[in-house]
Amino acid sequence: AAATPVLLRVLSSSVSVAKRAGHIIRDISARKDVGIVLKGGRSDDPQTDADRTAERCIVASLRHQFPHAKIIGEENLGSAEEDKLLVVTSQDEAVLQQQCPANLANVKEEEV
């Protein structure tokens, strides 16, 4: 059997990670104190603990599974140590069953 193309694995992982990030955001948003800070000290760009924690989950999970891919987050949290409790390693099986377009089937992890 042929190996699953990298892009399908990245997409599959992204779906699983997005689900976990959504749960994180809902859980934190249910708290009275959502931990608002000003990103870069700018009053027009607030950031919540939900933003930061969800991004740490997304970035840490994708870096863990795809160490050669370039992962960039919106909140510019830097490359903090991976929080093992936030790392998602599961993949969405429905995505893995999809057909990868032929012109993208040989994309390498370093190209993502």
PALUMKE-118330 format. One record per atom (N, C-alpha, C): residue number from 1; x, y, z. Coordinates in steps of 0.02 Angstrom, whole numbers, plus 50000, padded with zeros to 5 digits. Layout:
BEGIN
<r num="NUM" xx="X" yy="Y" zz="Z"/>
...
//
This chain:
BEGIN
<r num="1" xx="50042" yy="49941" zz="50000"/>
<r num="1" xx="50000" yy="50000" zz="50000"/>
<r num="1" xx="50044" yy="50062" zz="50000"/>
<r num="2" xx="50023" yy="50112" zz="49963"/>
<r num="2" xx="50060" yy="50174" zz="49959"/>
<r num="2" xx="50053" yy="50214" zz="50024"/>
<r num="3" xx="50104" yy="50251" zz="50040"/>
<r num="3" xx="50102" yy="50294" zz="50100"/>
<r num="3" xx="50053" yy="50351" zz="50089"/>
<r num="4" xx="50022" yy="50373" zz="50142"/>
<r num="4" xx="49975" yy="50429" zz="50138"/>
<r num="4" xx="50014" yy="50493" zz="50123"/>
<r num="5" xx="49994" yy="50531" zz="50073"/>
<r num="5" xx="50029" yy="50593" zz="50056"/>
<r num="5" xx="50033" yy="50641" zz="50115"/>
<r num="6" xx="50088" yy="50677" zz="50119"/>
<r num="6" xx="50100" yy="50724" zz="50174"/>
<r num="6" xx="50043" yy="50774" zz="50181"/>
<r num="7" xx="50019" yy="50802" zz="50125"/>
<r num="7" xx="49966" yy="50853" zz="50130"/>
<r num="7" xx="49903" yy="50825" zz="50162"/>
<r num="8" xx="49886" yy="50762" zz="50147"/>
<r num="8" xx="49827" yy="50732" zz="50178"/>
<r num="8" xx="49839" yy="50722" zz="50253"/>
<r num="9" xx="49900" yy="50703" zz="50271"/>
<r num="9" xx="49916" yy="50694" zz="50343"/>
<r num="9" xx="49914" yy="50761" zz="50379"/>
<r num="10" xx="49940" yy="50815" zz="50347"/>
<r num="10" xx="49938" yy="50881" zz="50378"/>
<r num="10" xx="49865" yy="50904" zz="50386"/>
<r num="11" xx="49826" yy="50895" zz="50334"/>
<r num="11" xx="49755" yy="50915" zz="50337"/>
<r num="11" xx="49718" yy="50875" zz="50390"/>
<r num="12" xx="49730" yy="50810" zz="50392"/>
<r num="12" xx="49698" yy="50766" zz="50441"/>
<r num="12" xx="49716" yy="50787" zz="50512"/>
<r num="13" xx="49779" yy="50800" zz="50523"/>
<r num="13" xx="49801" yy="50822" zz="50590"/>
<r num="13" xx="49772" yy="50890" zz="50607"/>
<r num="14" xx="49769" yy="50934" zz="50557"/>
<r num="14" xx="49742" yy="51001" zz="50568"/>
<r num="14" xx="49669" yy="50999" zz="50590"/>
<r num="15" xx="49630" yy="50954" zz="50562"/>
<r num="15" xx="49560" yy="50947" zz="50581"/>
<r num="15" xx="49555" yy="50924" zz="50654"/>
<r num="16" xx="49595" yy="50875" zz="50673"/>
<r num="16" xx="49594" yy="50851" zz="50743"/>
<r num="16" xx="49617" yy="50906" zz="50791"/>
<r num="17" xx="49670" yy="50942" zz="50772"/>
<r num="17" xx="49696" yy="50995" zz="50815"/>
<r num="17" xx="49646" yy="51052" zz="50821"/>
<r num="18" xx="49612" yy="51069" zz="50766"/>
<r num="18" xx="49562" yy="51123" zz="50768"/>
<r num="18" xx="49505" yy="51105" zz="50815"/>
<r num="19" xx="49485" yy="51042" zz="50816"/>
<r num="19" xx="49432" yy="51021" zz="50862"/>
<r num="19" xx="49453" yy="51031" zz="50934"/>
<r num="20" xx="49515" yy="51011" zz="50949"/>
<r num="20" xx="49541" yy="51019" zz="51018"/>
<r num="20" xx="49547" yy="51093" zz="51035"/>
<r num="21" xx="49571" yy="51134" zz="50989"/>
<r num="21" xx="49577" yy="51206" zz="51001"/>
<r num="21" xx="49508" yy="51237" zz="51014"/>
<r num="22" xx="49458" yy="51214" zz="50978"/>
<r num="22" xx="49390" yy="51238" zz="50989"/>
<r num="22" xx="49366" yy="51222" zz="51059"/>
<r num="23" xx="49381" yy="51162" zz="51084"/>
<r num="23" xx="49362" yy="51143" zz="51152"/>
<r num="23" xx="49398" yy="51188" zz="51203"/>
<r num="24" xx="49462" yy="51202" zz="51190"/>
<r num="24" xx="49501" yy="51245" zz="51234"/>
<r num="24" xx="49469" yy="51314" zz="51238"/>
<r num="25" xx="49451" yy="51342" zz="51181"/>
<r num="25" xx="49422" yy="51408" zz="51178"/>
<r num="25" xx="49355" yy="51410" zz="51215"/>
<r num="26" xx="49313" yy="51359" zz="51204"/>
<r num="26" xx="49248" yy="51357" zz="51239"/>
<r num="26" xx="49257" yy="51351" zz="51314"/>
<r num="27" xx="49304" yy="51309" zz="51336"/>
<r num="27" xx="49315" yy="51300" zz="51408"/>
<r num="27" xx="49339" yy="51364" zz="51441"/>
<r num="28" xx="49387" yy="51397" zz="51409"/>
<r num="28" xx="49414" yy="51459" zz="51439"/>
<r num="28" xx="49363" yy="51515" zz="51435"/>
<r num="29" xx="49325" yy="51518" zz="51381"/>
<r num="29" xx="49274" yy="51571" zz="51373"/>
<r num="29" xx="49219" yy="51565" zz="51425"/>
<r num="30" xx="49209" yy="51505" zz="51452"/>
<r num="30" xx="49157" yy="51494" zz="51503"/>
<r num="30" xx="49178" yy="51522" zz="51571"/>
<r num="31" xx="49243" yy="51536" zz="51580"/>
<r num="31" xx="49267" yy="51564" zz="51643"/>
<r num="31" xx="49248" yy="51638" zz="51648"/>
<r num="32" xx="49245" yy="51663" zz="51709"/>
<r num="32" xx="49231" yy="51734" zz="51718"/>
<r num="32" xx="49290" yy="51777" zz="51696"/>
<r num="33" xx="49350" yy="51755" zz="51712"/>
<r num="33" xx="49411" yy="51792" zz="51693"/>
<r num="33" xx="49443" yy="51757" zz="51634"/>
<r num="34" xx="49439" yy="51788" zz="51575"/>
<r num="34" xx="49467" yy="51756" zz="51515"/>
<r num="34" xx="49539" yy="51777" zz="51503"/>
<r num="35" xx="49569" yy="51814" zz="51549"/>
<r num="35" xx="49639" yy="51830" zz="51546"/>
<r num="35" xx="49658" yy="51874" zz="51487"/>
<r num="36" xx="49626" yy="51931" zz="51481"/>
<r num="36" xx="49640" yy="51977" zz="51425"/>
<r num="36" xx="49706" yy="52014" zz="51438"/>
<r num="37" xx="49749" yy="52013" zz="51387"/>
<r num="37" xx="49811" yy="52052" zz="51387"/>
<r num="37" xx="49813" yy="52090" zz="51321"/>
<r num="38" xx="49853" yy="52142" zz="51319"/>
<r num="38" xx="49861" yy="52181" zz="51258"/>
<r num="38" xx="49921" yy="52155" zz="51220"/>
<r num="39" xx="49909" yy="52132" zz="51160"/>
<r num="39" xx="49963" yy="52104" zz="51119"/>
<r num="39" xx="50011" yy="52160" zz="51099"/>
<r num="40" xx="50074" yy="52152" zz="51119"/>
<r num="40" xx="50123" yy="52202" zz="51102"/>
<r num="40" xx="50110" yy="52269" zz="51135"/>
<r num="41" xx="50069" yy="52269" zz="51189"/>
<r num="41" xx="50053" yy="52331" zz="51223"/>
<r num="41" xx="50004" yy="52375" zz="51186"/>
<r num="42" xx="49977" yy="52351" zz="51131"/>
<r num="42" xx="49930" yy="52391" zz="51090"/>
<r num="42" xx="49859" yy="52382" zz="51115"/>
<r num="43" xx="49826" yy="52437" zz="51129"/>
<r num="43" xx="49758" yy="52433" zz="51155"/>
<r num="43" xx="49707" yy="52411" zz="51102"/>
<r num="44" xx="49727" yy="52414" zz="51038"/>
<r num="44" xx="49681" yy="52395" zz="50985"/>
<r num="44" xx="49688" yy="52321" zz="50964"/>
<r num="45" xx="49729" yy="52283" zz="51001"/>
<r num="45" xx="49741" yy="52213" zz="50983"/>
<r num="45" xx="49742" yy="52169" zz="51045"/>
<r num="46" xx="49684" yy="52162" zz="51079"/>
<r num="46" xx="49682" yy="52121" zz="51140"/>
<r num="46" xx="49687" yy="52047" zz="51123"/>
<r num="47" xx="49710" yy="52010" zz="51172"/>
<r num="47" xx="49720" yy="51938" zz="51164"/>
<r num="47" xx="49696" yy="51905" zz="51228"/>
<r num="48" xx="49663" yy="51848" zz="51222"/>
<r num="48" xx="49639" yy="51814" zz="51282"/>
<r num="48" xx="49681" yy="51752" zz="51295"/>
<r num="49" xx="49672" yy="51725" zz="51355"/>
<r num="49" xx="49705" yy="51662" zz="51372"/>
<r num="49" xx="49683" yy="51607" zz="51323"/>
<r num="50" xx="49620" yy="51611" zz="51300"/>
<r num="50" xx="49595" yy="51563" zz="51251"/>
<r num="50" xx="49634" yy="51567" zz="51186"/>
<r num="51" xx="49648" yy="51629" zz="51164"/>
<r num="51" xx="49688" yy="51639" zz="51103"/>
<r num="51" xx="49757" yy="51607" zz="51111"/>
<r num="52" xx="49789" yy="51623" zz="51166"/>
<r num="52" xx="49858" yy="51599" zz="51177"/>
<r num="52" xx="49861" yy="51524" zz="51186"/>
<r num="53" xx="49815" yy="51496" zz="51225"/>
<r num="53" xx="49816" yy="51424" zz="51238"/>
<r num="53" xx="49798" yy="51385" zz="51175"/>
<r num="54" xx="49748" yy="51408" zz="51138"/>
<r num="54" xx="49729" yy="51374" zz="51076"/>
<r num="54" xx="49788" yy="51375" zz="51027"/>
<r num="55" xx="49821" yy="51432" zz="51021"/>
<r num="55" xx="49878" yy="51436" zz="50975"/>
<r num="55" xx="49935" yy="51390" zz="50998"/>
<r num="56" xx="49948" yy="51388" zz="51063"/>
<r num="56" xx="50001" yy="51343" zz="51087"/>
<r num="56" xx="49984" yy="51271" zz="51070"/>
<r num="57" xx="49920" yy="51253" zz="51077"/>
<r num="57" xx="49897" yy="51185" zz="51059"/>
<r num="57" xx="49909" yy="51172" zz="50985"/>
<r num="58" xx="49888" yy="51218" zz="50943"/>
<r num="58" xx="49894" yy="51209" zz="50870"/>
<r num="58" xx="49967" yy="51205" zz="50849"/>
<r num="59" xx="50006" yy="51254" zz="50870"/>
<r num="59" xx="50076" yy="51257" zz="50849"/>
<r num="59" xx="50115" yy="51197" zz="50876"/>
<r num="60" xx="50107" yy="51182" zz="50941"/>
<r num="60" xx="50144" yy="51126" zz="50970"/>
<r num="60" xx="50125" yy="51060" zz="50938"/>
<r num="61" xx="50061" yy="51051" zz="50924"/>
<r num="61" xx="50038" yy="50988" zz="50894"/>
<r num="61" xx="50066" yy="50979" zz="50823"/>
<r num="62" xx="50061" yy="51032" zz="50783"/>
<r num="62" xx="50086" yy="51027" zz="50714"/>
<r num="62" xx="50162" yy="51021" zz="50712"/>
<r num="63" xx="50196" yy="51057" zz="50756"/>
<r num="63" xx="50270" yy="51050" zz="50758"/>
<r num="63" xx="50291" yy="50981" zz="50781"/>
<r num="64" xx="50252" yy="50953" zz="50827"/>
<r num="64" xx="50268" yy="50886" zz="50852"/>
<r num="64" xx="50260" yy="50834" zz="50796"/>
<r num="65" xx="50206" yy="50840" zz="50758"/>
<r num="65" xx="50193" yy="50791" zz="50705"/>
<r num="65" xx="50231" yy="50804" zz="50640"/>
<r num="66" xx="50246" yy="50868" zz="50627"/>
<r num="66" xx="50279" yy="50886" zz="50564"/>
<r num="66" xx="50337" yy="50933" zz="50579"/>
<r num="67" xx="50391" yy="50906" zz="50607"/>
<r num="67" xx="50447" yy="50948" zz="50629"/>
<r num="67" xx="50483" yy="50985" zz="50573"/>
<r num="68" xx="50474" yy="50964" zz="50511"/>
<r num="68" xx="50509" yy="50996" zz="50455"/>
<r num="68" xx="50465" yy="51048" zz="50419"/>
<r num="69" xx="50402" yy="51053" zz="50438"/>
<r num="69" xx="50356" yy="51102" zz="50408"/>
<r num="69" xx="50365" yy="51169" zz="50443"/>
<r num="70" xx="50351" yy="51222" zz="50408"/>
<r num="70" xx="50356" yy="51289" zz="50438"/>
<r num="70" xx="50287" yy="51306" zz="50468"/>
<r num="71" xx="50284" yy="51312" zz="50534"/>
<r num="71" xx="50222" yy="51326" zz="50569"/>
<r num="71" xx="50226" yy="51397" zz="50597"/>
<r num="72" xx="50179" yy="51440" zz="50578"/>
<r num="72" xx="50178" yy="51509" zz="50600"/>
<r num="72" xx="50111" yy="51522" zz="50634"/>
<r num="73" xx="50113" yy="51552" zz="50693"/>
<r num="73" xx="50052" yy="51568" zz="50730"/>
<r num="73" xx="50037" yy="51642" zz="50728"/>
<r num="74" xx="49974" yy="51659" zz="50735"/>
<r num="74" xx="49951" yy="51728" zz="50733"/>
<r num="74" xx="49974" yy="51769" zz="50793"/>
<r num="75" xx="49975" yy="51738" zz="50851"/>
<r num="75" xx="49987" yy="51776" zz="50913"/>
<r num="75" xx="50061" yy="51787" zz="50928"/>
<r num="76" xx="50105" yy="51763" zz="50886"/>
<r num="76" xx="50177" yy="51774" zz="50895"/>
<r num="76" xx="50202" yy="51755" zz="50964"/>
<r num="77" xx="50185" yy="51694" zz="50984"/>
<r num="77" xx="50204" yy="51671" zz="51051"/>
<r num="77" xx="50275" yy="51645" zz="51054"/>
<r num="78" xx="50309" yy="51643" zz="50998"/>
<r num="78" xx="50377" yy="51618" zz="50998"/>
<r num="78" xx="50378" yy="51542" zz="50998"/>
<r num="79" xx="50435" yy="51515" zz="51011"/>
<r num="79" xx="50442" yy="51442" zz="51009"/>
<r num="79" xx="50450" yy="51415" zz="51080"/>
<r num="80" xx="50400" yy="51428" zz="51120"/>
<r num="80" xx="50401" yy="51404" zz="51190"/>
<r num="80" xx="50402" yy="51327" zz="51190"/>
<r num="81" xx="50425" yy="51301" zz="51245"/>
<r num="81" xx="50426" yy="51228" zz="51254"/>
<r num="81" xx="50357" yy="51199" zz="51241"/>
<r num="82" xx="50355" yy="51142" zz="51209"/>
<r num="82" xx="50291" yy="51109" zz="51198"/>
<r num="82" xx="50260" yy="51090" zz="51264"/>
<r num="83" xx="50196" yy="51104" zz="51271"/>
<r num="83" xx="50159" yy="51082" zz="51329"/>
<r num="83" xx="50129" yy="51015" zz="51311"/>
<r num="84" xx="50156" yy="50962" zz="51339"/>
<r num="84" xx="50135" yy="50894" zz="51320"/>
<r num="84" xx="50060" yy="50883" zz="51328"/>
<r num="85" xx="50029" yy="50919" zz="51375"/>
<r num="85" xx="49957" yy="50911" zz="51385"/>
<r num="85" xx="49917" yy="50941" zz="51328"/>
<r num="86" xx="49947" yy="50987" zz="51290"/>
<r num="86" xx="49911" yy="51020" zz="51235"/>
<r num="86" xx="49923" yy="50986" zz="51168"/>
<r num="87" xx="49973" yy="50943" zz="51163"/>
<r num="87" xx="49990" yy="50912" zz="51099"/>
<r num="87" xx="49938" yy="50860" zz="51079"/>
<r num="88" xx="49911" yy="50869" zz="51019"/>
<r num="88" xx="49863" yy="50822" zz="50990"/>
<r num="88" xx="49901" yy="50780" zz="50938"/>
<r num="89" xx="49895" yy="50715" zz="50943"/>
<r num="89" xx="49930" yy="50672" zz="50895"/>
<r num="89" xx="49881" yy="50632" zz="50851"/>
<r num="90" xx="49817" yy="50639" zz="50864"/>
<r num="90" xx="49768" yy="50602" zz="50825"/>
<r num="90" xx="49759" yy="50633" zz="50756"/>
<r num="91" xx="49730" yy="50593" zz="50711"/>
<r num="91" xx="49715" yy="50617" zz="50644"/>
<r num="91" xx="49642" yy="50602" zz="50629"/>
<r num="92" xx="49613" yy="50643" zz="50587"/>
<r num="92" xx="49543" yy="50634" zz="50567"/>
<r num="92" xx="49541" yy="50581" zz="50512"/>
<r num="93" xx="49511" yy="50525" zz="50529"/>
<r num="93" xx="49510" yy="50467" zz="50482"/>
<r num="93" xx="49472" yy="50482" zz="50418"/>
<r num="94" xx="49420" yy="50522" zz="50422"/>
<r num="94" xx="49382" yy="50539" zz="50361"/>
<r num="94" xx="49425" yy="50576" zz="50311"/>
<r num="95" xx="49468" yy="50620" zz="50335"/>
<r num="95" xx="49513" yy="50657" zz="50290"/>
<r num="95" xx="49563" yy="50609" zz="50259"/>
<r num="96" xx="49588" yy="50562" zz="50298"/>
<r num="96" xx="49638" yy="50515" zz="50272"/>
<r num="96" xx="49610" yy="50471" zz="50216"/>
<r num="97" xx="49544" yy="50464" zz="50214"/>
<r num="97" xx="49512" yy="50423" zz="50162"/>
<r num="97" xx="49504" yy="50460" zz="50096"/>
<r num="98" xx="49517" yy="50526" zz="50097"/>
<r num="98" xx="49508" yy="50566" zz="50036"/>
<r num="98" xx="49565" yy="50554" zz="49986"/>
<r num="99" xx="49551" yy="50570" zz="49925"/>
<r num="99" xx="49601" yy="50565" zz="49871"/>
<r num="99" xx="49640" yy="50630" zz="49868"/>
<r num="100" xx="49705" yy="50627" zz="49869"/>
<r num="100" xx="49747" yy="50686" zz="49863"/>
<r num="100" xx="49753" yy="50703" zz="49789"/>
<r num="101" xx="49746" yy="50767" zz="49770"/>
<r num="101" xx="49755" yy="50785" zz="49700"/>
<r num="101" xx="49825" yy="50762" zz="49676"/>
<r num="102" xx="49828" yy="50734" zz="49617"/>
<r num="102" xx="49890" yy="50705" zz="49591"/>
<r num="102" xx="49948" yy="50755" zz="49592"/>
<r num="103" xx="49933" yy="50818" zz="49576"/>
<r num="103" xx="49987" yy="50867" zz="49574"/>
<r num="103" xx="50014" yy="50887" zz="49643"/>
<r num="104" xx="49981" yy="50863" zz="49696"/>
<r num="104" xx="50003" yy="50879" zz="49764"/>
<r num="104" xx="50025" yy="50816" zz="49803"/>
<r num="105" xx="50019" yy="50759" zz="49772"/>
<r num="105" xx="50032" yy="50696" zz="49807"/>
<r num="105" xx="50105" yy="50687" zz="49829"/>
<r num="106" xx="50150" yy="50720" zz="49796"/>
<r num="106" xx="50221" yy="50711" zz="49812"/>
<r num="106" xx="50252" yy="50770" zz="49849"/>
<r num="107" xx="50210" yy="50815" zz="49875"/>
<r num="107" xx="50236" yy="50872" zz="49914"/>
<r num="107" xx="50272" yy="50845" zz="49975"/>
<r num="108" xx="50330" yy="50873" zz="49990"/>
<r num="108" xx="50370" yy="50851" zz="50047"/>
<r num="108" xx="50353" yy="50895" zz="50107"/>
<r num="109" xx="50366" yy="50868" zz="50167"/>
<r num="109" xx="50351" yy="50905" zz="50229"/>
<r num="109" xx="50387" yy="50972" zz="50230"/>
<r num="110" xx="50448" yy="50975" zz="50206"/>
<r num="110" xx="50488" yy="51037" zz="50206"/>
<r num="110" xx="50455" yy="51091" zz="50161"/>
<r num="111" xx="50412" yy="51070" zz="50116"/>
<r num="111" xx="50380" yy="51116" zz="50070"/>
<r num="111" xx="50313" yy="51144" zz="50097"/>
<r num="112" xx="50294" yy="51119" zz="50154"/>
<r num="112" xx="50230" yy="51140" zz="50184"/>
<r num="112" xx="50242" yy="51201" zz="50227"/>
//
